[in-house]
Amino acid sequence: MIRVLIADDHAIVRTGLAQLLITAGDLELVGSAGDGEEAVALAAQLSPDVVLMDLSMPGTDGAAATARIVAANPAAHVLVLTSFSDRTRILDALRAGAEGYLLKHSEPEVILAGIREVVAGGSPLDPKAARVLLSDRRAARPAAQLTAREREVLRMVGDGLPNKSIARRLGISERTVKAHLTNVYQRLGVTDRTQAALWAQRHGDQFHDSDQFREGC
């Protein structure tokens, strides 16, 4: 039996979720909290398998409550269930330790499946949350936005080669090298060759994770 704690400041939502859990033979409601502080206290007292966590609550919000629950019990599973799909809230919740992020308009079957999934080690994500997370990871690894040829050019710039030598080694024109560098500068957020070379030297590990890169020339 999967033991569930509900944390939501709206009584009608707590009641609806409680009724939903009753329909599942493998889920048991062990408690409900009307704010983040109460959720932290009940999680410590009841040790639920899953905390269904709303984000916007008075006092301690859902992200802060999640961080405290996970800090006190690293084995705790927190599944966010909220109405918010903005980037900041999604990233704050996941960084706080939530293992999944679903929206309240999700189908009942999706919510029940999400509870089971976090217990099984999965990370159920609403499509909007998944897109935000993917975008954030890409932003954290700007080299993932470069084509294979742009990475080659950047690597050679990091090695100190001038455009003429790069063009000769790659069998392309200097004009094409300059075009690739323009794209590289834009994607890395740098403004000149020196900054690009320093970036390449500091982040060379990103060139070796081939699964993260797009192919192209």
DOBATOR-753989 format. One line per field, with one value per atom (N, C-alpha, C, CB): residue in three letters; atom name; x, y, z. Coordinates in steps of 0.02 Angstrom, whole numbers, plus 50000, padded with zeros to 5 digits. Glycine has a CB too. Example, Ala and Ser with C-alpha at 12.3 -4.5 7.8 and 13.67 -1.06 7.14 Angstrom:
BEGIN
r = c(ALA  ALA  ALA  ALA  SER  SER  SER  SER)
a = c(N  CA  C  CB  N  CA  C  CB)
east = c(50660  50615  50660  50565  50642  50684  50645  50704)
north = c(49716  49775  49835  49776  49888  49947  50002  49970)
up = c(50390  50390  50390  50452  50354  50357  50394  50286)
END
This chain:
BEGIN
r = c(MET  MET  MET  MET  ILE  ILE  ILE  ILE  ARG  ARG  ARG  ARG  VAL  VAL  VAL  VAL  LEU  LEU  LEU  LEU  ILE  ILE  ILE  ILE  ALA  ALA  ALA  ALA  ASP  ASP  ASP  ASP  ASP  ASP  ASP  ASP  HIS  HIS  HIS  HIS  ALA  ALA  ALA  ALA  ILE  ILE  ILE  ILE  VAL  VAL  VAL  VAL  ARG  ARG  ARG  ARG  THR  THR  THR  THR  GLY  GLY  GLY  GLY  LEU  LEU  LEU  LEU  ALA  ALA  ALA  ALA  GLN  GLN  GLN  GLN  LEU  LEU  LEU  LEU  LEU  LEU  LEU  LEU  ILE  ILE  ILE  ILE  THR  THR  THR  THR  ALA  ALA  ALA  ALA  GLY  GLY  GLY  GLY  ASP  ASP  ASP  ASP  LEU  LEU  LEU  LEU  GLU  GLU  GLU  GLU  LEU  LEU  LEU  LEU  VAL  VAL  VAL  VAL  GLY  GLY  GLY  GLY  SER  SER  SER  SER  ALA  ALA  ALA  ALA  GLY  GLY  GLY  GLY  ASP  ASP  ASP  ASP  GLY  GLY  GLY  GLY  GLU  GLU  GLU  GLU  GLU  GLU  GLU  GLU  ALA  ALA  ALA  ALA  VAL  VAL  VAL  VAL  ALA  ALA  ALA  ALA  LEU  LEU  LEU  LEU  ALA  ALA  ALA  ALA  ALA  ALA  ALA  ALA  GLN  GLN  GLN  GLN  LEU  LEU  LEU  LEU  SER  SER  SER  SER  PRO  PRO  PRO  PRO  ASP  ASP  ASP  ASP  VAL  VAL  VAL  VAL  VAL  VAL  VAL  VAL  LEU  LEU  LEU  LEU  MET  MET  MET  MET  ASP  ASP  ASP  ASP  LEU  LEU  LEU  LEU  SER  SER  SER  SER  MET  MET  MET  MET  PRO  PRO  PRO  PRO  GLY  GLY  GLY  GLY  THR  THR  THR  THR  ASP  ASP  ASP  ASP  GLY  GLY  GLY  GLY  ALA  ALA  ALA  ALA  ALA  ALA  ALA  ALA  ALA  ALA  ALA  ALA  THR  THR  THR  THR  ALA  ALA  ALA  ALA  ARG  ARG  ARG  ARG  ILE  ILE  ILE  ILE  VAL  VAL  VAL  VAL  ALA  ALA  ALA  ALA  ALA  ALA  ALA  ALA  ASN  ASN  ASN  ASN  PRO  PRO  PRO  PRO  ALA  ALA  ALA  ALA  ALA  ALA  ALA  ALA  HIS  HIS  HIS  HIS  VAL  VAL  VAL  VAL  LEU  LEU  LEU  LEU  VAL  VAL  VAL  VAL  LEU  LEU  LEU  LEU  THR  THR  THR  THR  SER  SER  SER  SER  PHE  PHE  PHE  PHE  SER  SER  SER  SER  ASP  ASP  ASP  ASP  ARG  ARG  ARG  ARG  THR  THR  THR  THR  ARG  ARG  ARG  ARG  ILE  ILE  ILE  ILE  LEU  LEU  LEU  LEU  ASP  ASP  ASP  ASP  ALA  ALA  ALA  ALA  LEU  LEU  LEU  LEU  ARG  ARG  ARG  ARG  ALA  ALA  ALA  ALA  GLY  GLY  GLY  GLY  ALA  ALA  ALA  ALA  GLU  GLU  GLU  GLU  GLY  GLY  GLY  GLY  TYR  TYR  TYR  TYR  LEU  LEU  LEU  LEU  LEU  LEU  LEU  LEU  LYS  LYS  LYS  LYS  HIS  HIS  HIS  HIS  SER  SER  SER  SER  GLU  GLU  GLU  GLU  PRO  PRO  PRO  PRO  GLU  GLU  GLU  GLU  VAL  VAL  VAL  VAL  ILE  ILE  ILE  ILE  LEU  LEU  LEU  LEU  ALA  ALA  ALA  ALA  GLY  GLY  GLY  GLY  ILE  ILE  ILE  ILE  ARG  ARG  ARG  ARG  GLU  GLU  GLU  GLU  VAL  VAL  VAL  VAL  VAL  VAL  VAL  VAL  ALA  ALA  ALA  ALA  GLY  GLY  GLY  GLY  GLY  GLY  GLY  GLY  SER  SER  SER  SER  PRO  PRO  PRO  PRO  LEU  LEU  LEU  LEU  ASP  ASP  ASP  ASP  PRO  PRO  PRO  PRO  LYS  LYS  LYS  LYS  ALA  ALA  ALA  ALA  ALA  ALA  ALA  ALA  ARG  ARG  ARG  ARG  VAL  VAL  VAL  VAL  LEU  LEU  LEU  LEU  LEU  LEU  LEU  LEU  SER  SER  SER  SER  ASP  ASP  ASP  ASP  ARG  ARG  ARG  ARG  ARG  ARG  ARG  ARG  ALA  ALA  ALA  ALA  ALA  ALA  ALA  ALA  ARG  ARG  ARG  ARG  PRO  PRO  PRO  PRO  ALA  ALA  ALA  ALA  ALA  ALA  ALA  ALA  GLN  GLN  GLN  GLN  LEU  LEU  LEU  LEU  THR  THR  THR  THR  ALA  ALA  ALA  ALA  ARG  ARG  ARG  ARG  GLU  GLU  GLU  GLU  ARG  ARG  ARG  ARG  GLU  GLU  GLU  GLU  VAL  VAL  VAL  VAL  LEU  LEU  LEU  LEU  ARG  ARG  ARG  ARG  MET  MET  MET  MET  VAL  VAL  VAL  VAL  GLY  GLY  GLY  GLY  ASP  ASP  ASP  ASP  GLY  GLY  GLY  GLY  LEU  LEU  LEU  LEU  PRO  PRO  PRO  PRO  ASN  ASN  ASN  ASN  LYS  LYS  LYS  LYS  SER  SER  SER  SER  ILE  ILE  ILE  ILE  ALA  ALA  ALA  ALA  ARG  ARG  ARG  ARG  ARG  ARG  ARG  ARG  LEU  LEU  LEU  LEU  GLY  GLY  GLY  GLY  ILE  ILE  ILE  ILE  SER  SER  SER  SER  GLU  GLU  GLU  GLU  ARG  ARG  ARG  ARG  THR  THR  THR  THR  VAL  VAL  VAL  VAL  LYS  LYS  LYS  LYS  ALA  ALA  ALA  ALA  HIS  HIS  HIS  HIS  LEU  LEU  LEU  LEU  THR  THR  THR  THR  ASN  ASN  ASN  ASN  VAL  VAL  VAL  VAL  TYR  TYR  TYR  TYR  GLN  GLN  GLN  GLN  ARG  ARG  ARG  ARG  LEU  LEU  LEU  LEU  GLY  GLY  GLY  GLY  VAL  VAL  VAL  VAL  THR  THR  THR  THR  ASP  ASP  ASP  ASP  ARG  ARG  ARG  ARG  THR  THR  THR  THR  GLN  GLN  GLN  GLN  ALA  ALA  ALA  ALA  ALA  ALA  ALA  ALA  LEU  LEU  LEU  LEU  TRP  TRP  TRP  TRP  ALA  ALA  ALA  ALA  GLN  GLN  GLN  GLN  ARG  ARG  ARG  ARG  HIS  HIS  HIS  HIS  GLY  GLY  GLY  GLY  ASP  ASP  ASP  ASP  GLN  GLN  GLN  GLN  PHE  PHE  PHE  PHE  HIS  HIS  HIS  HIS  ASP  ASP  ASP  ASP  SER  SER  SER  SER  ASP  ASP  ASP  ASP  GLN  GLN  GLN  GLN  PHE  PHE  PHE  PHE  ARG  ARG  ARG  ARG  GLU  GLU  GLU  GLU  GLY  GLY  GLY  GLY  CYS  CYS  CYS  CYS)
a = c(N  CA  C  CB  N  CA  C  CB  N  CA  C  CB  N  CA  C  CB  N  CA  C  CB  N  CA  C  CB  N  CA  C  CB  N  CA  C  CB  N  CA  C  CB  N  CA  C  CB  N  CA  C  CB  N  CA  C  CB  N  CA  C  CB  N  CA  C  CB  N  CA  C  CB  N  CA  C  CB  N  CA  C  CB  N  CA  C  CB  N  CA  C  CB  N  CA  C  CB  N  CA  C  CB  N  CA  C  CB  N  CA  C  CB  N  CA  C  CB  N  CA  C  CB  N  CA  C  CB  N  CA  C  CB  N  CA  C  CB  N  CA  C  CB  N  CA  C  CB  N  CA  C  CB  N  CA  C  CB  N  CA  C  CB  N  CA  C  CB  N  CA  C  CB  N  CA  C  CB  N  CA  C  CB  N  CA  C  CB  N  CA  C  CB  N  CA  C  CB  N  CA  C  CB  N  CA  C  CB  N  CA  C  CB  N  CA  C  CB  N  CA  C  CB  N  CA  C  CB  N  CA  C  CB  N  CA  C  CB  N  CA  C  CB  N  CA  C  CB  N  CA  C  CB  N  CA  C  CB  N  CA  C  CB  N  CA  C  CB  N  CA  C  CB  N  CA  C  CB  N  CA  C  CB  N  CA  C  CB  N  CA  C  CB  N  CA  C  CB  N  CA  C  CB  N  CA  C  CB  N  CA  C  CB  N  CA  C  CB  N  CA  C  CB  N  CA  C  CB  N  CA  C  CB  N  CA  C  CB  N  CA  C  CB  N  CA  C  CB  N  CA  C  CB  N  CA  C  CB  N  CA  C  CB  N  CA  C  CB  N  CA  C  CB  N  CA  C  CB  N  CA  C  CB  N  CA  C  CB  N  CA  C  CB  N  CA  C  CB  N  CA  C  CB  N  CA  C  CB  N  CA  C  CB  N  CA  C  CB  N  CA  C  CB  N  CA  C  CB  N  CA  C  CB  N  CA  C  CB  N  CA  C  CB  N  CA  C  CB  N  CA  C  CB  N  CA  C  CB  N  CA  C  CB  N  CA  C  CB  N  CA  C  CB  N  CA  C  CB  N  CA  C  CB  N  CA  C  CB  N  CA  C  CB  N  CA  C  CB  N  CA  C  CB  N  CA  C  CB  N  CA  C  CB  N  CA  C  CB  N  CA  C  CB  N  CA  C  CB  N  CA  C  CB  N  CA  C  CB  N  CA  C  CB  N  CA  C  CB  N  CA  C  CB  N  CA  C  CB  N  CA  C  CB  N  CA  C  CB  N  CA  C  CB  N  CA  C  CB  N  CA  C  CB  N  CA  C  CB  N  CA  C  CB  N  CA  C  CB  N  CA  C  CB  N  CA  C  CB  N  CA  C  CB  N  CA  C  CB  N  CA  C  CB  N  CA  C  CB  N  CA  C  CB  N  CA  C  CB  N  CA  C  CB  N  CA  C  CB  N  CA  C  CB  N  CA  C  CB  N  CA  C  CB  N  CA  C  CB  N  CA  C  CB  N  CA  C  CB  N  CA  C  CB  N  CA  C  CB  N  CA  C  CB  N  CA  C  CB  N  CA  C  CB  N  CA  C  CB  N  CA  C  CB  N  CA  C  CB  N  CA  C  CB  N  CA  C  CB  N  CA  C  CB  N  CA  C  CB  N  CA  C  CB  N  CA  C  CB  N  CA  C  CB  N  CA  C  CB  N  CA  C  CB  N  CA  C  CB  N  CA  C  CB  N  CA  C  CB  N  CA  C  CB  N  CA  C  CB  N  CA  C  CB  N  CA  C  CB  N  CA  C  CB  N  CA  C  CB  N  CA  C  CB  N  CA  C  CB  N  CA  C  CB  N  CA  C  CB  N  CA  C  CB  N  CA  C  CB  N  CA  C  CB  N  CA  C  CB  N  CA  C  CB  N  CA  C  CB  N  CA  C  CB  N  CA  C  CB  N  CA  C  CB  N  CA  C  CB  N  CA  C  CB  N  CA  C  CB  N  CA  C  CB  N  CA  C  CB  N  CA  C  CB  N  CA  C  CB  N  CA  C  CB  N  CA  C  CB  N  CA  C  CB  N  CA  C  CB  N  CA  C  CB  N  CA  C  CB  N  CA  C  CB  N  CA  C  CB  N  CA  C  CB  N  CA  C  CB  N  CA  C  CB  N  CA  C  CB  N  CA  C  CB  N  CA  C  CB  N  CA  C  CB  N  CA  C  CB  N  CA  C  CB  N  CA  C  CB  N  CA  C  CB  N  CA  C  CB  N  CA  C  CB  N  CA  C  CB  N  CA  C  CB  N  CA  C  CB  N  CA  C  CB  N  CA  C  CB  N  CA  C  CB  N  CA  C  CB  N  CA  C  CB  N  CA  C  CB  N  CA  C  CB  N  CA  C  CB  N  CA  C  CB  N  CA  C  CB  N  CA  C  CB)
east = c(50042  50000  50044  49952  50030  50068  50033  50074  50069  50040  50052  50071  49998  50000  49979  49956  50018  50001  49985  50059  49928  49908  49924  49832  49955  49968  49940  50045  49886  49853  49812  49808  49814  49779  49704  49811  49681  49610  49576  49600  49528  49494  49459  49444  49431  49394  49442  49357  49504  49553  49574  49615  49585  49604  49550  49618  49487  49431  49427  49365  49436  49433  49489  49437  49549  49605  49595  49671  49567  49554  49505  49525  49453  49404  49436  49345  49482  49517  49559  49561  49593  49636  49595  49676  49534  49491  49476  49425  49476  49460  49517  49444  49576  49634  49647  49697  49645  49654  49723  49636  49773  49842  49867  49888  49823  49842  49802  49832  49835  49801  49817  49823  49766  49776  49791  49712  49850  49869  49863  49940  49854  49848  49841  49907  49819  49814  49834  49742  49868  49894  49868  49971  49853  49827  49879  49775  49942  49996  50063  49996  50116  50181  50208  50229  50198  50224  50191  50213  50127  50091  50113  50015  50127  50151  50217  50158  50262  50327  50318  50372  50275  50263  50231  50219  50181  50147  50192  50083  50234  50280  50329  50320  50351  50396  50360  50426  50297  50258  50233  50199  50211  50177  50221  50118  50277  50322  50285  50361  50249  50213  50262  50164  50238  50279  50283  50252  50227  50223  50188  50185  50215  50181  50158  50229  50092  50064  50066  49991  50110  50126  50101  50200  50058  50041  50098  49972  50103  50159  50139  50186  50082  50060  50018  50021  50051  50016  50039  50029  49998  50017  50075  49957  50115  50173  50227  50151  50245  50295  50265  50321  50294  50266  50287  50287  50262  50274  50346  50234  50382  50453  50494  50481  50482  50519  50502  50504  50438  50417  50449  50341  50452  50484  50556  50479  50593  50663  50672  50695  50630  50635  50616  50591  50565  50544  50599  50479  50628  50680  50744  50695  50759  50818  50812  50830  50751  50739  50736  50675  50712  50705  50720  50634  50783  50803  50765  50877  50734  50697  50626  50696  50605  50537  50526  50523  50467  50449  50399  50419  50417  50372  50351  50406  50285  50257  50217  50211  50240  50206  50142  50251  50088  50023  49997  49972  50002  49988  49954  50053  49934  49902  49953  49845  50014  50064  50111  50104  50123  50168  50222  50129  50235  50287  50356  50277  50404  50473  50502  50517  50494  50525  50499  50514  50433  50404  50425  50328  50425  50444  50515  50436  50562  50632  50644  50676  50611  50619  50597  50579  50541  50515  50561  50444  50583  50626  50694  50635  50720  50784  50778  50811  50718  50706  50704  50640  50694  50694  50632  50702  50584  50525  50545  50472  50513  50531  50484  50531  50430  50383  50345  50335  50314  50279  50219  50326  50159  50097  50052  50061  50008  49961  49894  49955  49856  49793  49740  49766  49749  49700  49715  49697  49766  49782  49724  49847  49717  49666  49679  49665  49626  49635  49683  49568  49679  49722  49796  49702  49808  49877  49905  49881  49863  49885  49899  49832  49854  49864  49927  49803  49936  49996  50059  49991  50054  50112  50133  50097  50085  50101  50139  50037  50113  50146  50215  50102  50221  50285  50341  50276  50327  50381  50404  50358  50358  50377  50421  50315  50408  50447  50513  50406  50526  50590  50585  50640  50525  50516  50508  50457  50502  50494  50437  50559  50375  50319  50319  50253  50317  50319  50264  50387  50227  50181  50222  50139  50196  50234  50264  50190  50227  50254  50315  50200  50311  50368  50427  50348  50414  50468  50504  50440  50466  50497  50540  50443  50517  50556  50620  50515  50616  50675  50725  50654  50701  50746  50780  50708  50742  50770  50823  50715  50810  50858  50923  50828  50917  50977  51018  50958  50983  51018  51054  50970  51021  51051  51113  51001  51112  51169  51227  51149  51214  51266  51260  51260  51284  51275  51308  51303  51360  51391  51343  51452  51290  51240  51202  51191  51206  51171  51214  51151  51276  51321  51316  51393  51327  51330  51399  51318  51407  51470  51527  51465  51513  51565  51582  51542  51532  51545  51587  51479  51576  51617  51689  51588  51698  51767  51802  51766  51767  51796  51813  51749  51766  51778  51836  51715  51842  51897  51964  51890  51967  52030  52045  52026  51993  52004  52033  51937  52007  52034  52106  51992  52126  52195  52240  52199  52211  52250  52261  52315  52225  52235  52199  52209  52231  52199  52148  52251  52106  52054  52082  52013  52138  52168  52186  52230  52216  52236  52174  52281  52124  52062  52030  52013  52027  51997  52034  51997  52100  52140  52129  52214  52128  52119  52050  52129  51999  51931  51911  51883  51953  51937  51880  51920  51875  51822  51855  51770  51816  51843  51848  51801  51890  51895  51829  51951  51793  51728  51680  51698  51683  51640  51661  51643  51726  51750  51723  51828  51725  51700  51625  51715  51589  51516  51502  51484  51541  51533  51549  51579  51601  51619  51566  51686  51534  51480  51424  51452  51407  51356  51380  51339  51443  51471  51467  51545  51487  51486  51415  51512  51367  51298  51272  51253  51287  51261  51295  51267  51359  51395  51386  51469  51360  51352  51418  51321  51465  51528  51530  51589  51579  51580  51641  51578  51691  51751  51788  51798  51840  51879  51913  51931  51939  51974  51928  52005  51868  51819  51799  51758  51791  51772  51827  51758  51890  51947  51950  52013  51940  51940  51883  51936  51824  51767  51783  51704  51813  51830  51879  51858  51927  51977  51947  52034  51897  51868  51813  51840  51783  51726  51737  51663  51798  51813  51776  51886  51755  51720  51654  51707  51624  51560  51567  51530  51627  51637  51635  51702  51641  51648  51583  51698  51530  51465  51425  51427  51440  51412  51336  51442  51307  51234  51198  51213  51235  51204  51204  51240  51239  51248  51206  51319  51190  51157  51209  51113  51192  51237  51225  51228  51275  51268  51335  51222  51336  51399  51388  51430)
north = c(49940  50000  50063  50000  50108  50171  50223  50194  50250  50297  50368  50288  50407  50473  50529  50474  50583  50643  50698  50665  50732  50786  50853  50781  50899  50966  51016  50978  51050  51099  51146  51064  51211  51258  51265  51325  51230  51232  51167  51241  51175  51117  51076  51139  51109  51073  51029  51122  51052  51012  50952  51055  50964  50908  50855  50934  50877  50830  50791  50867  50825  50791  50740  50842  50759  50712  50652  50747  50665  50610  50561  50638  50586  50543  50504  50584  50537  50503  50445  50552  50456  50403  50342  50430  50355  50300  50252  50327  50278  50236  50189  50279  50201  50159  50111  50203  50048  49999  49996  49932  50024  50019  50084  50000  50134  50199  50213  50256  50242  50257  50329  50207  50368  50436  50432  50480  50458  50456  50524  50430  50577  50643  50697  50658  50756  50813  50876  50819  50920  50982  51041  50982  51097  51156  51208  51186  51196  51242  51205  51304  51239  51207  51187  51251  51230  51215  51152  51274  51146  51086  51025  51096  51034  50977  50951  50998  50996  50976  50937  51037  50962  50930  50861  50974  50857  50792  50742  50802  50766  50720  50689  50757  50729  50703  50655  50761  50669  50628  50563  50667  50567  50510  50469  50535  50497  50463  50434  50408  50475  50450  50428  50503  50386  50366  50422  50302  50458  50512  50572  50488  50631  50694  50727  50741  50735  50773  50846  50750  50884  50951  51007  50957  51050  51111  51160  51141  51210  51258  51323  51272  51351  51415  51405  51455  51413  51405  51460  51335  51481  51534  51513  51555  51562  51547  51511  51504  51452  51412  51385  51354  51404  51380  51309  51427  51282  51212  51195  51192  51239  51226  51224  51279  51272  51274  51214  51339  51195  51136  51073  51130  51069  51011  51004  51017  51060  51058  51034  51128  51056  51037  50963  51081  50941  50871  50824  50858  50841  50799  50801  50821  50860  50865  50822  50938  50819  50779  50705  50801  50689  50619  50612  50592  50600  50595  50542  50581  50495  50442  50463  50379  50522  50546  50561  50608  50546  50560  50618  50496  50673  50730  50737  50795  50737  50746  50811  50685  50860  50924  50916  50979  50944  50945  51017  50891  51055  51127  51153  51165  51216  51248  51288  51293  51295  51338  51300  51372  51329  51297  51344  51271  51398  51445  51417  51514  51439  51413  51416  51451  51474  51483  51433  51554  51425  51379  51307  51385  51288  51220  51205  51208  51249  51238  51241  51289  51288  51293  51229  51352  51201  51140  51080  51124  51073  51016  51022  51009  51083  51093  51083  51162  51093  51083  51009  51117  50966  50895  50858  50884  50893  50859  50811  50910  50753  50702  50702  50634  50740  50744  50809  50684  50828  50892  50883  50949  50882  50874  50935  50809  50948  51003  50977  51041  51020  50998  50981  51053  51006  50988  50921  51042  50886  50820  50772  50792  50722  50671  50633  50622  50611  50574  50515  50549  50480  50422  50443  50386  50503  50527  50542  50591  50571  50585  50522  50627  50473  50410  50374  50364  50376  50344  50380  50344  50447  50486  50467  50559  50456  50435  50369  50429  50322  50257  50262  50207  50307  50313  50339  50358  50390  50416  50364  50480  50323  50270  50218  50237  50208  50159  50188  50134  50251  50281  50324  50228  50336  50376  50450  50351  50489  50561  50584  50598  50577  50598  50674  50575  50697  50768  50786  50788  50838  50866  50889  50925  50883  50903  50974  50899  51021  51089  51089  51136  51051  51048  51014  51010  50963  50927  50974  50867  51016  51063  51113  51098  51138  51186  51154  51213  51093  51058  51045  50993  51025  51012  51077  50981  51131  51195  51218  51248  51206  51226  51187  51217  51123  51081  51102  51007  51119  51141  51207  51148  51251  51315  51307  51361  51256  51243  51213  51196  51186  51157  51189  51079  51251  51286  51250  51354  51209  51173  51125  51136  51106  51061  51094  51040  51160  51195  51201  51264  51180  51186  51125  51195  51137  51081  51048  51105  50991  50954  50997  50887  51030  51072  51132  51095  51163  51220  51199  51251  51139  51114  51104  51049  51079  51071  51138  51037  51188  51254  51282  51301  51276  51302  51266  51293  51202  51164  51190  51088  51204  51228  51300  51225  51340  51407  51402  51447  51355  51343  51321  51293  51287  51265  51320  51205  51378  51435  51441  51433  51402  51404  51465  51339  51498  51553  51526  51597  51570  51549  51515  51609  51539  51510  51437  51550  51422  51353  51309  51351  51337  51299  51282  51339  51331  51320  51266  51385  51267  51217  51147  51236  51142  51076  51047  51082  51089  51065  51063  51108  51091  51091  51138  51022  51194  51243  51311  51244  51361  51427  51466  51466  51517  51559  51595  51611  51612  51643  51597  51663  51533  51484  51477  51415  51479  51477  51536  51477  51595  51655  51649  51718  51620  51611  51564  51584  51510  51463  51498  51401  51539  51573  51623  51609  51655  51701  51664  51735  51605  51563  51541  51502  51522  51500  51555  51477  51616  51672  51683  51736  51680  51692  51639  51694  51576  51522  51516  51457  51535  51532  51595  51520  51648  51711  51748  51698  51740  51776  51826  51727  51871  51925  51924  51990  51884  51885  51818  51942  51814  51753  51733  51762  51783  51768  51736  51832  51764  51735  51665  51780  51654  51588  51538  51590  51559  51514  51495  51546  51545  51531  51485  51597  51496  51453  51381  51477  51372  51305  51270  51308  51308  51279  51259  51328  51298  51285  51232  51348  51223  51178  51122  51216  51100  51048  50983  51035  50971  50909  50905  50904  50962  50961  50934  51030  50934  50910  50834  50936  50801  50728  50692  50707  50730  50699  50701  50735  50658  50661  50655  50608  50622  50614  50680  50565  50730  50794  50841  50827  50821  50867  50851  50869  50904  50895  50882  50956  50844  50833  50886  50763  50901  50949  50975  51006  51019  51047  51119  51005)
up = c(50000  50000  50000  50061  49955  49951  49993  49876  50043  50090  50065  50160  50059  50028  50076  49966  50075  50112  50061  50159  50069  50025  50058  50007  50020  50044  49995  50055  50015  49971  50015  49917  50000  50043  50028  50038  49976  49960  49983  49883  50028  50056  50003  50109  49954  49902  49861  49856  49851  49815  49857  49797  49921  49965  49966  50036  49969  49969  49904  49981  49849  49784  49776  49728  49798  49793  49840  49810  49898  49945  49914  50012  49882  49849  49792  49824  49757  49702  49728  49664  49784  49812  49833  49871  49856  49878  49820  49907  49759  49701  49684  49641  49712  49697  49755  49683  49742  49795  49824  49769  49789  49813  49845  49757  49852  49880  49943  49828  49993  50057  50078  50112  50092  50117  50192  50104  50212  50282  50316  50290  50277  50307  50254  50351  50275  50229  50266  50201  50230  50259  50219  50261  50255  50222  50206  50264  50226  50209  50213  50256  50192  50189  50256  50155  50306  50373  50401  50420  50391  50415  50376  50408  50311  50270  50296  50196  50314  50342  50407  50354  50450  50515  50507  50559  50463  50453  50418  50412  50372  50339  50389  50283  50436  50488  50534  50528  50548  50595  50563  50621  50500  50468  50421  50431  50400  50353  50293  50389  50255  50197  50142  50169  50098  50041  49990  50009  49981  49932  49963  49869  49950  49969  49904  50010  49897  49841  49860  49823  49828  49853  49805  49862  49832  49796  49805  49822  49761  49767  49800  49699  49782  49809  49871  49756  49928  49993  50039  50024  50087  50133  50177  50177  50197  50239  50200  50298  50221  50186  50121  50231  50064  50001  49986  49943  49930  49915  49902  49857  49867  49852  49916  49804  49961  50025  50068  50063  50068  50107  50078  50107  50013  49981  50002  49904  50000  50019  50091  50010  50135  50206  50216  50249  50180  50187  50161  50148  50104  50075  50116  50003  50145  50188  50250  50208  50277  50338  50322  50372  50263  50243  50168  50259  50150  50079  50040  50075  50075  50040  50024  50082  50048  50036  49962  50078  49937  49868  49867  49833  49835  49829  49756  49854  49747  49680  49681  49660  49643  49640  49599  49608  49626  49591  49599  49620  49546  49551  49488  49562  49492  49434  49394  49456  49419  49388  49342  49442  49283  49235  49212  49175  49251  49231  49247  49265  49210  49214  49285  49167  49317  49383  49434  49408  49437  49486  49472  49487  49409  49391  49413  49315  49395  49411  49486  49375  49520  49593  49628  49621  49605  49637  49624  49610  49563  49547  49581  49471  49584  49618  49693  49604  49720  49792  49809  49813  49759  49772  49750  49844  49719  49694  49638  49667  49637  49587  49527  49619  49532  49476  49479  49478  49423  49419  49374  49393  49404  49366  49378  49385  49331  49337  49360  49270  49395  49424  49372  49469  49312  49261  49229  49207  49254  49228  49240  49261  49196  49206  49271  49145  49305  49368  49361  49393  49304  49294  49291  49229  49265  49260  49330  49216  49373  49441  49480  49477  49474  49509  49483  49501  49418  49388  49410  49312  49418  49440  49511  49437  49554  49623  49622  49665  49584  49580  49548  49540  49500  49463  49507  49403  49549  49591  49641  49627  49666  49712  49678  49742  49613  49575  49549  49516  49566  49545  49483  49534  49458  49398  49413  49359  49360  49367  49321  49350  49342  49300  49291  49330  49229  49214  49165  49186  49181  49132  49072  49163  49011  48951  48956  48890  48986  48994  49039  49021  49093  49139  49106  49203  49066  49032  48983  48995  48948  48900  48937  48859  48993  49032  49057  49091  49082  49108  49053  49141  48994  48938  48916  48879  48913  48894  48944  48889  49008  49059  49054  49129  49039  49033  48971  49028  48918  48858  48871  48799  48907  48923  48966  48958  49009  49052  49012  49109  48953  48911  48841  48907  48834  48770  48711  48775  48723  48668  48635  48692  48671  48643  48585  48697  48581  48527  48464  48551  48468  48411  48365  48435  48300  48254  48261  48180  48231  48234  48204  48196  48148  48117  48161  48048  48191  48235  48295  48258  48320  48376  48354  48404  48293  48267  48262  48198  48236  48230  48299  48192  48346  48413  48446  48455  48437  48467  48441  48452  48375  48346  48367  48270  48377  48403  48474  48404  48513  48580  48579  48616  48524  48517  48491  48470  48475  48453  48379  48486  48338  48266  48235  48235  48186  48151  48101  48115  48076  48029  47967  48007  47942  47882  47893  47861  47951  47965  47976  48028  48009  48020  47953  48064  47909  47842  47805  47801  47808  47773  47802  47776  47866  47898  47883  47973  47881  47871  47798  47909  47755  47683  47666  47661  47702  47690  47681  47748  47660  47650  47716  47599  47716  47776  47790  47768  47736  47745  47782  47677  47766  47801  47874  47766  47887  47956  47995  47958  47965  47998  48012  47956  47964  47973  48031  47908  48035  48092  48158  48082  48158  48220  48242  48212  48194  48211  48248  48147  48223  48256  48325  48213  48329  48392  48445  48383  48426  48473  48499  48439  48454  48473  48521  48410  48507  48548  48615  48511  48618  48681  48723  48669  48691  48727  48737  48794  48689  48692  48635  48689  48637  48587  48541  48621  48558  48515  48518  48535  48478  48471  48536  48416  48572  48634  48685  48663  48692  48739  48718  48744  48653  48628  48643  48552  48634  48647  48720  48624  48763  48835  48855  48875  48824  48838  48818  48800  48760  48736  48782  48666  48808  48852  48920  48863  48942  49008  49006  49036  48948  48944  48893  48925  48887  48838  48850  48837  48913  48928  48891  49003  48874  48839  48768  48837  48740  48672  48669  48645  48727  48726  48739  48777  48757  48770  48705  48829  48659  48591  48590  48549  48640  48641  48651  48695  48676  48690  48629  48748  48576  48522  48461  48502  48423  48359  48306  48341  48257  48201  48149  48172  48111  48057  48037  48078  47988  47966  47943  47910)
END
